[in-house]
């Protein structure tokens, strides 16, 4: 009886160690993946693909002339989780998406309540945006410019 208990106890110890090592391996892989993604994000921020320059605002919104840096894919809206946060009650929580693909900038409305305007025209589907074009989100107008 005593030998069976000792063998069982060693089996439990070994199983615990195996589970512990599996947990540590998974935790380190997750950490490594997270650090790699952060490096890519930091590189994109330091390079800076383009900026949105505020050309029209209101009292509680961003300052006119403020430069908002863009990455390859950017959500624009009122919610703090967006890449470009606009403090404007007329903007939806996630209002629009500005993305860089195949060497060109694109704008699409993200199902906003008040719509997104590109050079004064409402965006219904994904539209190409050129440097110098004006994007209006709520009561805020932004101009796409190259990083200098």
Secondary structure by P-SEA (a helix, b strand, c coil): caaaaaaaaaaaaaaaaaaaaaaaaaaaaaaaaaaaaaaaaaaaaaaccbbbbbcccccccccccbbbbbcccccccccccccccccccccccccbbbbbcccbbbbbbccccccccccccccccbbbbcccbbbbcccbbbbbbccc
